[in-house]
Amino acid sequence: MNICGVYFSPTGTTEKVIKVLVNSVSDRLDQASIRLVDFTPLSARQKPLHFQSDDLVLFGMPIYAGRVPNLMLPFLRRIKGAGAQAVAVVVYGNRHFDDGLVELVRLLERAGMQVIAAGAFIGQHAFSNTLAQGRPDETDLGIVESFAQAIVEKLSQTEYGTLDLPGDHQPATYYQPRNEYGSGIDIRPVKPVTDMDRCTDCKLCARICPLGSIDFADVSHISGICMKCCACVKCCPVNAKTFVDQDFLFHVKDLEQTCQTRRDAGFWI
């Protein structure tokens, strides 16, 4: 069996979960080869992914606004599964994954894969330095190990049955951020700004942006769509990238205050 670890991970949390899961499953299977596919960089999404029937695809996605990031949908819909077995994994920032796990499972099934298991794990929220700070942590990764064992045990079965997953199987809406007055806000146009007094023009933000939206010649200019993955904010070695939109900042503060209770990782077999 070929084990394929596939992930989109702008800030590294989904990558961490998938890599631990891949290694844990591989350790439990004899003669299993490993292939890792990081489709976070824009260049990695120029061609569709193709899998084979003897592949086990461990597929990881972060959840944005309770759903699979909509800007990744065109790429995900071009995947060719060819009957591969798959495990769907979502990572979210301690609020909730809403319908995102069901959505990812359906996307993988429509790509021609047989989804045999699914998991939801917590990573530090992309918007915040404090919400779910340090996660996935040791406890989370222990659950990843248990998940790996359950996956291997299920692979030995002759029939898999149907996964009973939480969430709406026909998701229609995204989580709606609100301002201080309780009114819904649209954060899609919001983009980070650059403090040019701090910026050293290292170009790291431009290289790491998964949409290629940061102008390489002028890193203060975001010429394309910003998906609020916050990779540029969190990777900047001199903290030159920040958000200043007041509604967005209120939304972040609200998340930090209302989502402090630790959520536990979980999986469905």
C-alpha positions in Angstrom: 0.0 0.0 0.0 1.2 3.5 -0.8 0.5 6.1 1.9 -0.1 9.6 0.5 -0.1 12.5 3.0 -1.8 15.4 1.2 -2.3 18.8 2.8 -3.0 22.5 2.5 -1.3 24.2 5.5 -0.4 27.9 5.3 0.6 28.2 9.0 1.8 24.6 9.5 -0.8 23.1 11.8 -2.5 20.9 9.3 0.9 19.8 8.0 1.9 18.7 11.6 -1.2 16.6 12.1 -0.9 14.9 8.7 2.8 14.1 9.0 2.3 12.5 12.4 -0.7 10.6 11.1 1.2 9.4 8.0 4.2 8.2 10.1 1.9 6.5 12.6 -0.1 4.6 10.0 3.1 3.7 8.1 4.7 2.3 11.3 1.7 0.0 11.7 1.7 -1.3 8.1 4.3 -3.6 6.6 5.9 -2.6 3.3 4.1 0.8 3.1 5.7 3.5 1.0 5.2 7.2 1.8 4.5 10.2 -0.4 3.9 13.7 0.9 2.1 16.3 -1.2 2.0 19.9 0.0 -0.4 21.8 -2.2 -0.1 25.0 -0.2 2.2 26.8 -2.7 0.4 28.2 -5.7 2.9 26.3 -8.0 1.8 23.0 -6.5 -1.8 23.5 -7.7 -1.0 24.0 -11.4 -1.7 20.4 -12.2 -4.5 18.2 -10.7 -3.6 15.4 -8.2 -3.9 11.9 -9.4 -4.1 8.8 -7.2 -4.1 5.0 -7.8 -6.4 2.3 -6.5 -3.7 1.0 -4.1 -3.2 4.4 -2.5 -4.3 5.3 1.0 -4.7 9.1 0.9 -4.5 11.0 4.2 -6.0 14.3 3.2 -5.7 17.4 5.4 -7.4 20.8 5.2 -7.8 23.7 7.5 -11.3 25.0 8.1 -12.1 28.6 7.4 -15.5 30.0 8.6 -16.7 26.5 9.2 -16.1 25.2 5.7 -13.4 24.0 3.3 -11.6 27.2 2.0 -13.7 28.2 -1.0 -10.7 29.3 -3.0 -9.4 25.8 -2.9 -12.5 24.2 -4.3 -11.6 24.5 -8.0 -8.4 22.6 -7.3 -10.1 20.0 -5.1 -12.7 19.4 -7.8 -10.0 18.5 -10.3 -8.6 15.6 -8.2 -8.7 12.1 -9.7 -9.1 9.5 -7.0 -9.2 6.4 -9.1 -10.8 4.3 -6.3 -8.1 5.1 -3.7 -9.0 4.8 -0.1 -9.0 8.1 1.8 -9.0 9.6 5.3 -10.4 13.1 5.6 -8.8 15.3 8.2 -9.8 18.9 9.1 -8.0 21.3 11.4 -9.8 24.2 13.0 -9.0 27.0 15.5 -11.1 25.9 18.5 -14.3 27.5 17.5 -16.0 24.7 15.5 -15.5 22.9 12.2 -19.3 23.2 11.4 -20.0 21.5 8.1 -16.4 21.5 6.9 -15.6 17.8 7.6 -18.7 16.6 5.8 -17.9 18.9 2.9 -14.3 17.5 2.6 -15.6 14.0 2.7 -18.0 14.7 -0.1 -15.3 16.4 -2.2 -13.1 13.3 -1.8 -15.9 11.0 -2.7 -16.8 13.0 -5.8 -13.2 12.8 -6.8 -13.5 9.0 -6.9 -12.1 8.0 -3.5 -13.6 5.7 -0.8 -13.5 7.6 2.5 -13.0 5.1 5.3 -12.4 7.5 8.2 -12.4 11.1 9.2 -11.0 13.3 11.9 -11.2 16.8 13.3 -8.2 18.3 15.1 -7.4 21.7 16.6 -4.6 24.0 15.6 -3.8 27.5 16.8 -6.3 29.9 15.2 -4.8 31.6 12.1 -6.1 35.0 13.3 -4.8 34.8 16.8 -1.6 34.4 18.8 -3.5 33.1 21.8 -6.5 31.1 20.7 -5.6 27.4 20.8 -2.0 28.5 21.3 0.5 25.7 20.8 -2.0 23.3 19.3 -1.9 20.6 18.1 -0.2 19.8 21.3 0.9 16.5 23.0 -2.6 15.5 23.9 -3.8 16.2 20.3 -1.0 14.2 18.8 -1.8 11.3 21.2 -5.3 11.2 19.6 -3.6 11.2 16.2 -1.8 8.1 17.3 -5.1 6.5 18.4 -6.6 7.5 15.1 -3.8 5.9 13.2 -4.4 2.6 15.0 -8.1 2.7 14.3 -7.4 3.4 10.6 -5.1 0.4 10.3 -7.7 -1.8 12.1 -10.4 -0.7 9.7 -8.2 -1.5 6.7 -8.2 -5.1 7.8 -12.0 -5.3 7.5 -13.7 -6.6 4.4 -16.6 -4.1 4.5 -16.3 -0.5 5.8 -19.9 0.7 6.2 -21.0 4.3 6.2 -19.4 7.1 8.3 -21.8 8.8 10.7 -20.4 12.3 10.6 -21.5 15.5 12.3 -22.6 18.4 10.2 -25.1 19.2 7.4 -24.7 17.0 4.4 -25.9 19.8 2.2 -24.0 22.8 3.7 -25.3 26.1 2.5 -23.8 28.9 4.6 -20.5 29.9 6.1 -19.9 31.1 9.6 -20.8 34.8 9.8 -18.4 37.1 11.7 -20.1 40.0 13.5 -19.0 43.5 14.6 -19.4 45.0 18.1 -23.0 45.9 17.4 -23.9 42.4 16.5 -24.3 43.1 12.7 -22.8 40.6 10.2 -19.6 41.8 8.5 -17.9 40.8 5.3 -14.2 40.3 6.0 -13.4 39.1 2.4 -12.1 42.5 1.3 -9.8 42.9 4.4 -6.1 42.7 3.7 -3.1 43.0 6.0 -1.0 46.2 5.9 2.8 46.4 6.0 4.8 48.6 8.3 7.6 49.7 6.0 9.6 51.0 8.9 9.9 47.5 10.1 10.0 45.6 6.8 13.4 44.5 5.6 12.1 43.4 2.2 13.2 39.8 2.7 10.3 38.8 0.4 9.4 35.8 2.6 5.7 36.9 2.7 5.6 37.1 -1.1 7.1 33.6 -1.4 4.8 32.0 1.2 1.5 33.5 0.1 -0.6 30.5 -1.1 -2.5 32.6 -3.6 0.6 34.5 -4.9 -1.2 37.7 -4.1 1.7 39.7 -2.6 3.6 41.7 -5.1 7.2 40.5 -5.1 8.5 43.9 -6.2 6.5 45.8 -3.6 5.6 43.5 -0.7 3.3 46.2 0.8 1.0 45.8 -2.2 -1.4 42.9 -2.2 -2.5 42.7 -5.8 -4.7 39.7 -5.6 -7.3 38.0 -3.2 -6.4 37.6 0.5 -7.9 34.5 2.0 -6.9 35.5 5.6 -4.8 32.4 6.1 -2.4 34.8 7.9 0.7 33.0 6.6 2.3 36.3 5.8 1.5 37.7 9.2 2.8 34.8 11.2 5.9 34.1 9.0 7.2 37.7 9.1 10.5 37.7 11.1 10.1 41.4 12.1 6.3 41.5 12.6 5.8 44.0 9.8 2.4 42.5 8.6 -0.7 43.3 10.6 -4.5 43.8 10.2 -5.9 47.2 11.1 -9.6 46.8 10.0 -11.6 47.5 13.1 -14.4 45.1 12.4 -11.9 42.4 11.7 -10.0 43.1 14.9 -13.2 43.0 16.9 -14.0 39.6 15.4 -10.6 38.3 16.4 -11.0 39.6 20.0 -14.5 38.1 20.1 -13.2 34.7 19.0 -10.5 34.9 21.7 -13.0 35.7 24.4 -15.8 33.3 23.4 -13.9 30.3 22.3 -11.5 29.8 25.2 -12.9 26.5 26.4 -10.7 23.8 25.1 -12.2 21.6 22.4 -11.1 18.0 22.0 -9.9 16.4 18.8 -12.0 13.5 17.6 -12.4 10.9 14.8 -15.0 8.8 13.1 -14.4 5.3 11.9 
